[in-house]
Amino acid sequence: MDLQIRRATLDDAATVSRLATRTFTEGFGHLYADGDLQSFLRDSYAVEKQRVILQHPEYAIWLLERDGVAVGHAAAGPCGLPHPQAAKTDGELKRLYVLGSEQNSGAGGRLLQTALDWLERDGPRTLWISVWSENPGAQRFYARRGFEFAGEYEFVVGNARDREFMFRRVPVVSIS
Ligand SMILES: CC(C)(COP(=O)(O)OP(=O)(O)OC[C@H]1O[C@@H](n2cnc3c(N)ncnc32)[C@H](O)[C@@H]1OP(=O)(O)O)[C@@H](O)C(=O)NCCC(=O)NCCS
């Protein structure tokens, strides 16, 4: 069976919205009261919001597809994290989600690498990722690619507040 990654286009806004809703709910939905979850999903993953992101030249979304059906997605853009050292020119992995049935086969790693390559398309730069403090699997996954803990903040899901970690990767400067 064929697993492929492609850049999402404006026509994919509804697919991205549906998949983002499904993967967030599958991974983290049990943590929140229904009202908080629904409010977060509405704010973050509305079709219209995906359309805005997909049209923005500084943002990109990718779909992981199995036989043409979307089973994972990643999103990237300028860093918007509340860290005192985060610069406007830094990049951020905004989302990375693969359906549970497709996890642990390397697909998430490929999706992440696609987003990181795009973020560094004009050369190495500082990159950021936000990850839930109680998601050690994802933290290990990012650490293996050179990301290190850089601070924490509160992630808002409706009326709920999560402890969220900021991970950062600074380009290696060679001294000659
Ligand atoms: C994180 C995620 C994208 C990785 O995708 P994947 O296809 O499973 O990744 P790969 O097969 O390339 O690599 C497996 C690694 O992912 C991590 N991982 C595996 N299952 C995971 C899970 N359910 N949740 C979080 N991380 C997981 C582990 O670090 C694993 O490495 P290990 O060998 O050190 O345990 C995927 O597990 C996922 O979508 N998880 C749920 C949502 C999530 O946590 N997203 C990250 C938000 S910051």
The ligand as an ORCA input file, in Angstrom:
! r2SCAN-3c Opt
* xyz 0 1
  C       4.505     12.005     17.166
  C       4.063     11.296     15.889
  C       3.741     12.297     14.791
  C       5.203     10.396     15.411
  O       4.759      9.737     14.225
  P       5.172      8.214     13.959
  O       4.775      7.890     12.561
  O       4.655      7.347     15.039
  O       6.746      8.369     14.076
  P       7.908      7.400     13.647
  O       7.395      6.025     13.364
  O       8.666      8.116     12.581
  O       8.766      7.401     14.980
  C       8.271      6.777     16.174
  C       8.538      7.697     17.354
  O       7.429      8.550     17.588
  C       7.162      8.663     18.962
  N       5.822      8.143     19.210
  C       5.334      6.949     18.854
  N       4.042      6.846     19.201
  C       3.716      8.017     19.793
  C       2.515      8.524     20.345
  N       1.371      7.806     20.367
  N       2.513      9.777     20.817
  C       3.627     10.506     20.779
  N       4.793     10.066     20.285
  C       4.834      8.848     19.786
  C       8.160      7.895     19.693
  O       9.155      8.847     20.118
  C       8.723      6.952     18.673
  O      10.057      6.834     18.910
  P      10.650      5.791     19.992
  O      11.188      4.711     19.142
  O      11.679      6.641     20.684
  O       9.530      5.374     20.890
  C       2.843     10.368     16.132
  O       3.152      9.430     17.106
  C       1.589     11.114     16.539
  O       0.873     11.643     15.703
  N       1.306     11.112     17.856
  C       0.070     11.686     18.385
  C       0.047     13.186     18.225
  C       1.289     13.841     18.785
  O       1.719     13.536     19.881
  N       1.822     14.776     17.981
  C       2.925     15.582     18.396
  C       2.362     16.869     18.906
  S       3.678     17.928     19.431
*
